[in-house]
Amino acid sequence: MKYILTLVFIFSSILFASNSANNKAQKQRIEKQVQIEIEKEKKHAQEQVFHNSDTYDFKGSEVNPESLKSLPDIVDDDFNMDSVYD
């Protein structure tokens, strides 16, 4: 009976040691992935500032209303939406 109890004790301690080693490796992988995601969020935050419309200067792309008067009006007489949904 002593041998069986000793064998069970040794076997359980080996399993516990291997489980704690797996937990350490898993925690390291999780920490690494968290750091990668933090870097992605930082990059996204920088790009978000770039895409913010409040910082753009649209003065150079404005259209002169006087130049629009010289364009001809486009008239489409054949516009029928009924044929689109058939």
Contacts in CASP RR format, 6 or more apart in sequence:
PFRMAT RR
TARGET T0000
AUTHOR 0000-0000-0000
METHOD contacts of the structure
MODEL  1
MKYILTLVFIFSSILFASNSANNKAQKQRIEKQVQIEIEKEKKHAQEQVF
HNSDTYDFKGSEVNPESLKSLPDIVDDDFNMDSVYD
49 55 0 8 1.000
END
